[in-house]
């Protein structure tokens, strides 16, 4: 009777968990804005001849559009087929999980944790979660079909989003160490090695170029690392105290398992990279994405329930103080993300049921969307462009949806605010030079996170200034056109000085460029690894006494700032663009903001004199 009852409960939980996990949150209508722009770019690039690693660079790759499918080309139908395949894989993996777990109480707890965590809003987390299940099924149970599934998912993740690739590689290294230590079969070790190499092999099928593969990986690494220093704001830092508690409990469980030789203690070691990466993915954001970290922690806890024999771990807790601590740590590990995740069981089930029921309508809305309601570019601008190639700067792309054709060109980094390092800046800058550069640029002075316009990517802006001039403008935007002759920069070093990080830097009257070389301190590197770099601002004092401050990308200051580009408003911009000899109105600058303390006390500043001149054949 008890076995029949347990079997029925398991089946009910199995159905509920699959419904909650139903991947229907990854289909979107087209819209205007910052995130909708790069989402549209992913979908647009997939229907063009451009290649990631060759023409475009992002944390998402060739399959990235599957995480935000839109009705662009055949993407919507490709996405439906892909997520049906993922749903089938999910059902198989969950089935194996429920079959292997012996104790009913752990099945119930794991299922509750999954219901509270899913569906996650980020498709890469979902894919990595499925892959973790498959990897652990291979590691612990030698499950045959899971071997093929994990190789498939590893290839998909490499082409999907790079943060998932880093998580995968870190997890596979842990698995290889554990597998070799336990003398697992050679076939199992071979599966893990296959998961490492399948990604690059898949990329070479997509684009047969080792150079592009290298650029694909390097650019993704620099965007991922740069995001941590250039996009994060210190808004939710107070919640970090809960992270400390979670880490302490997790480490205590790991140490206890090692020193008491508990079974499956290495599952804690194998899942540690996922804990770290999902924590980072959530807590470095500035838009309440710490929910991602908490959802990720719930997913990890569910896997710990499925793969560790806690009955053996909890024996004799009444008579042993350390085993009681072990029990308390496990409880805290689950309770903290449950408290902060913002979901209840009834709410999660209601949301899941609503998602599944409304899924057909969601797809119908995507295919029948009235795109005429979307914001479009100034009609006068488009008449002047008149069939010539053009792009947008710095980030709004979706205003091009109605005009998206062979004349519309997307910059290599998709949006200028993603140019976080000098390497990325140079990659992006090449787009604005040469015969293949777009004839026109529709430009805003708007930025994100309170950044100063024009100097967030100095080399990119220098190439735009060198090759383009203002044709016309409206209240918000400018239309830039290729110059008949590109300008040539003639600059020479005046002197180099060492300043303290917060010193006021006086700008000489004829100074054309300033390079500021700042390096993170040891403390800054550690805080960046375990948390994030806080905002760094540049405070500008103008010759008329006015002061303006805005956020900067510290790494890119070493590329050199055109002092004329330190503008206050649209009028300054027009004067700067139209001046024959260079427009200069800056008296001095200084670095401020909470992130300054994370950099070395000393910085090197180089001043340049010079001018822009017409190119002579």
C-alpha positions as CSV (number, residue, x, y, z in Angstrom):
1,X,0.0,0.0,0.0
2,X,2.8,2.4,1.0
3,X,4.7,1.6,-2.2
4,X,1.6,2.3,-4.3
5,X,1.0,5.5,-2.5
6,X,4.6,6.6,-3.0
7,X,4.5,5.7,-6.7
8,X,1.4,7.8,-7.2
9,X,2.9,10.8,-5.4
10,X,6.1,10.4,-7.4
11,X,4.1,10.5,-10.7
12,X,2.1,13.5,-9.6
13,X,5.3,15.3,-8.6
14,X,6.9,14.3,-11.9
15,X,4.1,15.8,-13.9
16,X,4.0,19.0,-11.8
17,X,7.8,19.5,-12.1
18,X,7.6,19.1,-15.9
19,X,4.8,21.6,-16.2
20,X,6.6,24.2,-14.1
21,X,9.7,23.7,-16.2
22,X,7.9,24.1,-19.5
23,X,10.2,26.4,-21.6
24,X,7.6,29.0,-22.8
25,X,9.2,32.2,-21.5
26,X,11.7,32.4,-24.4
27,X,9.4,33.8,-27.1
28,X,9.0,37.5,-27.4
29,X,7.3,40.2,-29.4
30,X,9.4,42.9,-31.0
31,X,9.7,46.1,-29.0
32,X,11.8,49.3,-28.7
33,X,14.4,49.8,-26.0
34,X,17.9,48.8,-24.7
35,X,17.4,45.0,-24.2
36,X,14.9,44.6,-27.0
37,X,17.6,46.1,-29.3
38,X,20.2,43.5,-28.8
39,X,17.5,40.8,-28.7
40,X,16.4,41.9,-32.2
41,X,20.0,42.0,-33.3
42,X,20.5,38.3,-32.3
43,X,17.4,37.4,-34.3
44,X,18.4,39.6,-37.3
45,X,22.0,38.4,-37.5
46,X,20.7,34.8,-37.6
47,X,18.9,35.6,-40.8
48,X,21.9,37.3,-42.5
49,X,25.2,36.2,-43.9
50,X,27.1,37.6,-40.9
51,X,29.0,35.3,-38.5
52,X,29.7,35.5,-34.8
53,X,33.5,35.6,-34.3
54,X,34.0,37.0,-37.8
55,X,31.5,39.9,-38.0
56,X,29.9,40.2,-34.6
57,X,30.9,39.6,-31.0
58,X,28.8,39.1,-27.9
59,X,28.3,36.9,-24.9
60,X,25.6,35.2,-26.9
61,X,26.6,33.2,-30.0
62,X,25.0,31.8,-33.1
63,X,22.3,30.0,-31.1
64,X,21.7,32.9,-28.8
65,X,18.5,33.9,-30.5
66,X,16.9,30.7,-29.2
67,X,16.8,32.3,-25.8
68,X,14.7,35.2,-27.1
69,X,12.9,33.9,-30.2
70,X,11.1,36.6,-32.3
71,X,9.2,36.5,-35.5
72,X,12.2,37.4,-37.7
73,X,12.7,35.1,-40.7
74,X,12.1,31.5,-39.6
75,X,13.4,32.0,-36.0
76,X,10.1,31.5,-34.3
77,X,9.6,28.0,-35.9
78,X,13.2,27.1,-35.3
79,X,12.7,28.0,-31.7
80,X,9.6,26.0,-31.3
81,X,11.3,22.9,-32.7
82,X,14.4,23.5,-30.5
83,X,12.4,23.9,-27.3
84,X,10.2,20.9,-28.0
85,X,13.5,18.9,-28.2
86,X,14.6,20.4,-24.9
87,X,11.3,19.5,-23.4
88,X,11.7,15.9,-24.5
89,X,15.2,15.9,-23.0
90,X,13.9,17.4,-19.8
91,X,11.2,14.8,-19.5
92,X,13.7,12.0,-19.9
93,X,16.2,13.5,-17.4
94,X,13.5,14.1,-14.8
95,X,12.2,10.5,-15.3
96,X,15.7,9.1,-14.6
97,X,16.0,11.4,-11.5
98,X,12.8,10.2,-10.0
99,X,13.7,6.5,-10.8
100,X,17.0,6.6,-9.1
101,X,16.0,8.4,-5.8
102,X,15.1,5.8,-3.2
103,X,13.8,8.0,-0.3
104,X,10.4,9.6,-0.8
105,X,11.0,12.6,1.5
106,X,14.0,13.7,-0.6
107,X,12.0,13.4,-3.8
108,X,9.3,15.6,-2.3
109,X,11.8,18.2,-1.1
110,X,13.7,18.3,-4.4
111,X,10.4,18.7,-6.3
112,X,9.2,21.5,-4.1
113,X,12.6,23.3,-4.7
114,X,12.2,22.9,-8.4
115,X,8.7,24.2,-8.5
116,X,9.8,27.3,-6.6
117,X,12.8,27.9,-8.9
118,X,11.3,27.2,-12.3
119,X,10.8,28.4,-14.9
120,X,13.9,30.6,-14.9
121,X,13.8,33.8,-17.1
122,X,17.3,33.1,-18.5
123,X,17.4,30.2,-21.1
124,X,21.2,29.6,-20.5
125,X,20.5,28.8,-16.9
126,X,17.9,26.3,-17.9
127,X,20.2,24.6,-20.4
128,X,23.0,24.5,-18.0
129,X,20.7,23.0,-15.4
130,X,19.6,20.2,-17.8
131,X,23.3,19.6,-18.6
132,X,24.2,19.3,-14.9
133,X,21.5,16.7,-14.4
134,X,22.8,14.7,-17.4
135,X,26.4,15.0,-16.2
136,X,25.6,13.8,-12.7
137,X,23.5,10.9,-14.1
138,X,26.5,9.9,-16.2
139,X,28.9,10.3,-13.2
140,X,26.9,8.5,-10.6
141,X,24.8,6.0,-12.5
142,X,26.6,5.6,-15.9
143,X,23.2,6.4,-17.6
144,X,23.6,5.6,-21.3
145,X,21.4,8.1,-23.0
146,X,22.5,10.9,-20.6
147,X,26.0,10.5,-22.2
148,X,24.7,11.5,-25.6
149,X,22.5,14.2,-24.1
150,X,25.3,15.9,-22.2
151,X,27.5,16.0,-25.3
152,X,24.6,17.5,-27.3
153,X,23.9,20.1,-24.6
154,X,27.6,21.0,-24.3
155,X,27.8,21.8,-28.0
156,X,24.5,23.8,-27.8
157,X,25.7,25.8,-24.8
158,X,29.0,26.8,-26.4
159,X,27.1,28.3,-29.3
160,X,24.4,29.7,-27.1
161,X,26.0,31.9,-24.4
162,X,29.6,32.0,-23.2
163,X,28.9,32.3,-19.4
164,X,27.3,28.8,-19.7
165,X,30.4,27.6,-21.5
166,X,32.7,28.8,-18.6
167,X,30.3,27.1,-16.1
168,X,30.4,23.9,-18.1
169,X,34.2,23.8,-18.4
170,X,34.7,24.5,-14.7
171,X,32.1,21.7,-13.9
172,X,33.8,19.3,-16.3
173,X,37.2,19.9,-14.7
174,X,35.7,19.0,-11.3
175,X,34.1,15.9,-12.8
176,X,37.4,14.8,-14.4
177,X,39.3,15.2,-11.2
178,X,36.6,13.2,-9.2
179,X,36.3,10.6,-12.0
180,X,40.1,10.0,-12.1
181,X,40.3,9.9,-8.3
182,X,37.5,7.3,-8.1
183,X,38.9,5.4,-11.1
184,X,35.7,5.7,-13.1
185,X,35.5,3.8,-16.4
186,X,37.5,5.2,-19.3
187,X,34.3,5.6,-21.3
188,X,32.9,8.0,-18.6
189,X,36.1,10.1,-18.7
190,X,35.9,10.1,-22.5
191,X,32.4,11.5,-22.3
192,X,33.6,14.4,-20.1
193,X,36.5,15.1,-22.5
194,X,34.1,15.0,-25.4
195,X,31.9,17.6,-23.7
196,X,35.0,19.9,-23.6
197,X,35.9,19.6,-27.3
198,X,32.4,19.4,-28.9
199,X,31.9,23.2,-28.6
200,X,34.8,24.3,-30.7
201,X,34.1,21.5,-33.2
202,X,30.5,22.7,-33.6
203,X,31.8,26.3,-34.1
204,X,34.1,25.2,-36.9
205,X,31.2,23.6,-38.6
206,X,29.4,26.9,-38.3
207,X,32.4,29.0,-39.5
208,X,35.5,27.1,-40.6
209,X,38.1,29.6,-39.3
210,X,40.4,29.1,-36.3
211,X,41.0,32.9,-36.2
212,X,37.3,33.5,-35.9
213,X,37.0,30.8,-33.2
214,X,39.8,32.6,-31.2
215,X,38.1,36.0,-31.6
216,X,34.7,34.5,-30.7
217,X,36.1,33.2,-27.4
218,X,38.3,36.1,-26.6
219,X,35.6,38.7,-27.2
220,X,33.1,36.8,-25.2
221,X,35.6,36.5,-22.3
222,X,36.3,40.2,-22.4
223,X,32.6,41.2,-22.6
224,X,31.8,38.9,-19.7
225,X,34.6,40.2,-17.5
226,X,34.0,43.8,-18.6
227,X,30.4,43.6,-17.7
228,X,31.3,43.0,-14.1
229,X,33.3,46.3,-14.0
230,X,31.3,48.5,-16.3
231,X,27.6,47.6,-15.9
232,X,27.1,46.7,-12.3
233,X,25.7,49.2,-9.8
234,X,25.9,49.0,-6.0
235,X,22.1,48.9,-5.4
236,X,21.5,45.5,-3.8
237,X,24.8,45.1,-1.9
238,X,23.0,44.7,1.4
239,X,21.7,41.3,0.3
240,X,25.3,40.1,0.1
241,X,25.0,39.2,3.8
242,X,22.8,36.2,2.8
243,X,25.4,35.1,0.3
244,X,27.9,34.9,3.1
245,X,25.6,32.6,5.1
246,X,25.0,30.4,2.1
247,X,28.7,30.1,1.4
248,X,29.5,29.2,5.0
249,X,26.8,26.5,5.1
250,X,27.9,25.1,1.7
251,X,31.6,24.9,2.8
252,X,30.6,23.4,6.1
253,X,28.7,20.6,4.3
254,X,31.6,20.0,1.9
255,X,34.2,19.8,4.7
256,X,31.9,17.6,6.8
257,X,31.5,15.2,3.9
258,X,35.2,15.0,3.1
259,X,36.4,14.4,6.7
260,X,33.6,11.9,7.6
261,X,34.0,10.1,4.2
262,X,30.3,10.5,3.4
263,X,28.9,9.1,0.2
264,X,28.5,11.5,-2.7
265,X,30.2,14.3,-0.9
266,X,31.9,15.1,-4.3
267,X,28.5,16.2,-5.6
268,X,29.0,19.4,-3.5
269,X,32.4,19.8,-5.2
270,X,31.0,19.2,-8.7
271,X,28.1,21.7,-8.2
272,X,30.3,24.4,-6.6
273,X,31.1,26.1,-10.0
274,X,27.4,26.4,-10.8
275,X,26.8,28.0,-7.4
276,X,29.5,30.5,-8.0
277,X,28.6,31.4,-11.6
278,X,24.9,31.8,-10.9
279,X,25.6,33.9,-7.9
280,X,27.8,36.2,-10.0
281,X,25.2,36.3,-12.8
282,X,22.7,37.6,-10.3
283,X,24.4,39.8,-7.8
284,X,26.5,41.8,-10.2
285,X,23.4,43.1,-12.0
286,X,21.6,46.3,-11.2
287,X,18.0,45.3,-11.9
288,X,17.0,42.9,-9.2
289,X,18.6,39.9,-11.0
290,X,19.7,38.6,-7.6
291,X,16.5,36.6,-8.1
292,X,18.5,34.7,-10.7
293,X,21.1,33.8,-8.1
294,X,18.5,32.6,-5.7
295,X,16.7,30.6,-8.3
296,X,20.0,29.0,-9.3
297,X,20.7,28.1,-5.6
298,X,17.3,26.4,-5.4
299,X,18.2,24.4,-8.5
300,X,21.5,23.4,-6.9
301,X,19.7,22.4,-3.7
302,X,17.3,20.2,-5.7
303,X,20.2,18.4,-7.3
304,X,21.8,17.9,-3.9
305,X,18.5,16.3,-2.7
306,X,18.4,14.0,-5.8
307,X,22.0,12.9,-5.8
308,X,23.2,12.7,-2.2
309,X,22.0,10.0,0.2
310,X,21.1,12.4,3.1
311,X,19.7,9.5,5.2
312,X,23.3,8.3,5.6
313,X,24.5,11.8,6.2
314,X,22.0,12.4,9.0
315,X,22.5,9.3,11.0
316,X,23.1,9.8,14.7
317,X,22.3,13.5,14.6
318,X,20.8,13.3,18.1
319,X,24.1,12.2,19.6
320,X,26.7,14.2,17.6
321,X,27.0,17.9,17.7
322,X,28.8,18.2,14.4
323,X,26.1,16.2,12.6
324,X,23.5,18.6,14.1
325,X,25.4,21.5,12.6
326,X,25.4,19.6,9.3
327,X,21.6,19.4,9.5
328,X,21.3,23.1,10.3
329,X,23.6,24.0,7.4
330,X,21.5,22.0,5.0
331,X,18.3,23.7,6.2
332,X,19.8,27.2,6.0
333,X,21.1,26.4,2.5
334,X,17.5,25.8,1.3
335,X,15.7,28.4,3.5
336,X,17.6,31.5,2.4
337,X,16.9,31.2,-1.4
338,X,13.3,30.2,-0.6
339,X,12.8,33.3,1.4
340,X,14.3,35.6,-1.2
341,X,13.1,34.0,-4.4
342,X,9.7,35.7,-4.1
343,X,7.6,32.7,-5.0
344,X,5.1,30.5,-3.2
345,X,4.1,27.0,-4.2
346,X,0.6,28.1,-5.2
347,X,1.9,31.1,-7.0
348,X,4.5,29.1,-8.9
349,X,2.0,26.5,-9.9
350,X,-0.5,29.2,-11.0
351,X,2.2,30.9,-13.1
352,X,3.3,27.6,-14.7
353,X,-0.3,26.7,-15.6
354,X,-0.9,30.2,-17.0
355,X,2.3,30.0,-19.1
356,X,1.4,26.7,-20.6
357,X,-2.3,27.6,-21.2
358,X,-1.3,31.0,-22.8
359,X,1.6,29.5,-24.9
360,X,-0.4,29.2,-28.2
361,X,-1.7,32.8,-27.8
362,X,1.9,34.0,-27.1
363,X,3.1,32.4,-30.4
364,X,0.1,33.8,-32.2
365,X,0.8,37.3,-30.9
366,X,4.4,37.1,-32.0
367,X,3.4,36.2,-35.6
368,X,0.6,38.7,-35.9
369,X,2.2,41.7,-34.2
370,X,1.4,45.1,-35.6
371,X,4.9,46.5,-36.2
372,X,3.6,49.8,-37.3
373,X,3.1,50.6,-33.6
374,X,6.8,50.4,-32.9
375,X,8.9,53.6,-32.8
376,X,10.7,54.4,-36.0
377,X,13.4,56.7,-37.1
378,X,12.8,60.3,-38.3
379,X,11.3,60.1,-41.8
380,X,13.6,62.9,-43.0
381,X,16.6,60.9,-42.0
382,X,15.4,57.9,-43.9
383,X,14.7,60.0,-47.0
384,X,18.2,61.4,-46.9
385,X,19.7,57.9,-46.4
386,X,17.6,56.8,-49.5
387,X,18.9,53.3,-50.0
388,X,22.5,53.9,-48.8
389,X,24.0,51.7,-46.0
390,X,23.5,53.0,-42.5
391,X,23.8,52.0,-38.8
392,X,22.7,53.4,-35.4
393,X,24.9,54.6,-32.5
394,X,25.2,54.0,-29.6
395,X,22.6,51.3,-28.8
396,X,19.1,51.7,-30.2
397,X,18.6,49.2,-33.0
398,X,14.9,48.3,-32.9
399,X,13.9,51.6,-34.5
400,X,15.3,50.0,-37.7
401,X,12.8,47.0,-37.6
402,X,10.6,48.4,-40.4
403,X,13.6,49.2,-42.5
404,X,15.7,46.1,-41.8
405,X,17.2,45.1,-45.1
406,X,20.5,44.8,-46.8
407,X,21.2,48.6,-46.2
408,X,21.0,48.3,-42.4
409,X,24.3,47.3,-40.8
410,X,24.8,46.3,-37.2
411,X,28.1,47.2,-35.5
412,X,30.4,44.3,-34.4
413,X,29.6,44.7,-30.7
414,X,25.9,45.2,-31.4
415,X,25.6,48.1,-29.0
416,X,28.3,50.6,-28.0
417,X,27.9,50.2,-24.3
418,X,29.3,46.6,-24.5
419,X,32.7,48.0,-25.5
420,X,34.2,47.3,-22.1
421,X,37.9,46.9,-22.9
422,X,40.5,48.3,-25.3
423,X,40.5,45.1,-27.4
424,X,36.7,45.3,-27.9
425,X,37.0,49.0,-28.6
426,X,39.5,48.3,-31.5
427,X,37.2,45.5,-32.8
428,X,34.3,47.8,-32.9
429,X,36.3,50.8,-34.3
430,X,37.2,48.9,-37.5
431,X,33.5,49.0,-38.5
432,X,33.6,52.7,-39.1
433,X,36.6,52.8,-41.4
434,X,37.2,51.7,-45.0
435,X,35.0,51.3,-48.0
436,X,32.6,48.9,-46.2
437,X,31.8,51.4,-43.5
438,X,28.1,52.5,-43.5
439,X,27.4,55.7,-45.4
440,X,25.3,57.1,-42.6
441,X,25.0,56.9,-38.8
442,X,21.8,57.7,-36.9
443,X,23.2,58.9,-33.6
444,X,21.9,59.7,-30.1
445,X,23.8,61.2,-27.3
446,X,21.9,59.0,-24.8
447,X,23.9,56.4,-22.7
448,X,23.0,53.9,-20.0
449,X,24.0,53.9,-16.3
450,X,24.7,57.6,-16.4
451,X,27.8,57.2,-18.6
452,X,29.4,60.2,-20.4
453,X,28.6,60.0,-24.1
454,X,31.4,59.7,-26.7
455,X,34.2,58.6,-24.4
456,X,32.9,55.2,-23.2
457,X,34.6,53.7,-26.3
458,X,37.3,56.2,-27.2
459,X,38.8,54.4,-30.3
460,X,35.4,53.8,-31.7
461,X,34.4,57.4,-31.3
462,X,37.7,58.6,-32.7
463,X,37.0,56.7,-35.9
464,X,33.5,58.1,-36.2
465,X,34.8,61.6,-35.7
466,X,37.5,61.0,-38.2
467,X,35.2,59.7,-40.9
468,X,31.8,61.3,-40.4
469,X,30.2,64.7,-40.1
470,X,26.8,66.0,-39.0
471,X,24.3,66.4,-41.8
472,X,21.1,67.3,-39.9
473,X,19.5,66.8,-36.6
474,X,16.1,66.7,-34.7
475,X,15.4,67.2,-31.0
476,X,17.0,63.9,-30.0
477,X,19.1,62.5,-32.8
478,X,21.8,63.4,-35.3
479,X,22.3,62.1,-38.8
480,X,26.0,61.7,-39.6
481,X,27.4,61.1,-43.1
482,X,30.7,59.9,-44.4
483,X,33.2,62.7,-45.0
484,X,34.5,63.3,-48.5
485,X,38.0,63.0,-47.0
486,X,38.7,61.4,-43.7
487,X,40.4,63.6,-41.0
488,X,44.0,62.8,-39.9
489,X,45.0,63.1,-36.3
490,X,48.4,64.8,-35.8
491,X,49.3,64.5,-32.1
492,X,52.5,64.5,-30.1
493,X,53.2,63.8,-26.4
494,X,53.7,66.9,-24.3
495,X,54.5,65.2,-21.0
496,X,53.6,62.3,-18.8
497,X,52.9,62.7,-15.1
498,X,52.0,60.6,-12.1
499,X,48.9,61.5,-10.1
500,X,47.1,60.2,-7.1
501,X,43.9,58.4,-8.1
502,X,41.6,61.2,-6.9
503,X,43.8,64.2,-7.8
504,X,42.4,67.0,-9.9
505,X,44.0,66.9,-13.4
506,X,44.4,70.3,-15.0
507,X,44.1,70.2,-18.8
508,X,46.6,72.5,-20.6
509,X,45.0,75.0,-23.0
510,X,46.1,73.3,-26.2
511,X,45.8,69.7,-25.0
512,X,44.0,67.6,-27.6
513,X,44.1,64.1,-25.9
514,X,44.6,62.7,-22.5
515,X,45.4,59.1,-21.7
516,X,44.7,57.9,-18.1
517,X,46.2,54.6,-17.1
518,X,44.4,53.2,-14.1
519,X,44.9,49.7,-12.7
520,X,42.8,47.8,-10.2
521,X,44.5,47.2,-6.9
522,X,44.9,43.7,-5.4
523,X,41.9,44.5,-3.3
524,X,40.0,45.6,-6.5
525,X,40.9,42.3,-8.2
526,X,39.6,40.3,-5.3
527,X,36.4,42.3,-4.9
528,X,35.9,41.9,-8.7
529,X,36.3,38.2,-8.5
530,X,34.0,37.6,-5.5
531,X,31.7,40.6,-6.0
532,X,32.1,43.5,-8.5
533,X,33.8,46.8,-9.2
534,X,31.7,49.7,-8.1
535,X,31.0,52.8,-10.4
536,X,33.8,55.1,-11.3
537,X,32.9,58.6,-12.5
538,X,34.8,61.4,-14.3
539,X,34.1,64.9,-13.0
540,X,34.7,67.5,-15.7
541,X,35.3,71.2,-14.9
542,X,34.8,73.5,-17.9
543,X,36.5,76.8,-18.7
544,X,33.3,78.7,-17.8
545,X,33.3,77.1,-14.3
546,X,30.4,74.6,-14.9
547,X,30.9,71.1,-13.7
548,X,29.5,67.8,-15.1
549,X,30.1,64.2,-13.8
550,X,29.3,60.9,-15.4
551,X,30.3,57.3,-15.3
552,X,33.2,56.0,-17.4
553,X,34.7,52.6,-18.3
554,X,38.1,52.8,-16.5
555,X,39.9,50.3,-18.7
556,X,39.2,52.3,-21.8
557,X,40.6,55.6,-20.4
558,X,44.1,54.2,-21.3
559,X,43.1,54.4,-25.0
560,X,43.0,58.2,-24.9
561,X,40.2,60.8,-24.5
562,X,39.6,63.5,-27.0
563,X,39.1,66.5,-24.7
564,X,36.7,68.0,-27.3
565,X,34.5,64.9,-26.8
566,X,33.9,65.8,-23.1
567,X,30.6,67.6,-24.1
568,X,27.8,69.0,-21.9
569,X,24.9,69.0,-24.3
570,X,23.8,69.0,-27.9
571,X,25.1,72.5,-28.6
572,X,28.6,71.4,-27.3
573,X,28.4,68.4,-29.6
574,X,27.5,70.5,-32.7
575,X,30.3,73.0,-31.9
576,X,32.8,70.1,-31.5
577,X,31.8,68.3,-34.7
578,X,31.8,71.5,-36.8
579,X,34.9,73.2,-35.5
580,X,37.7,73.4,-38.0
581,X,40.5,73.4,-35.5
582,X,39.0,71.4,-32.7
583,X,36.5,72.5,-30.0
584,X,38.0,72.6,-26.5
585,X,36.2,73.8,-23.4
586,X,37.6,71.6,-20.6
587,X,39.7,73.1,-17.7
588,X,40.3,69.9,-15.7
589,X,39.1,66.5,-14.8
590,X,39.1,64.1,-11.8
591,X,38.1,60.5,-11.0
592,X,35.4,60.1,-8.4
593,X,32.8,57.6,-7.2
594,X,32.8,54.5,-4.9
595,X,34.8,52.4,-7.4
596,X,37.9,54.6,-7.1
597,X,39.0,52.9,-3.9
598,X,39.3,49.6,-5.8
599,X,42.1,51.0,-8.0
600,X,45.8,51.6,-7.3
601,X,46.6,54.9,-5.6
602,X,48.8,56.0,-8.4
603,X,47.9,56.5,-12.1
604,X,49.9,57.6,-15.1
605,X,48.5,60.5,-17.2
606,X,49.8,61.4,-20.6
607,X,49.0,64.7,-22.4
608,X,49.0,65.2,-26.1
609,X,49.0,68.4,-28.3
610,X,47.8,68.3,-31.9
611,X,44.9,68.8,-34.3
612,X,42.7,67.2,-36.8
613,X,43.5,67.9,-40.5
614,X,42.1,66.9,-43.8
615,X,43.7,63.9,-45.4
616,X,46.0,64.7,-48.3
617,X,46.5,62.2,-51.1
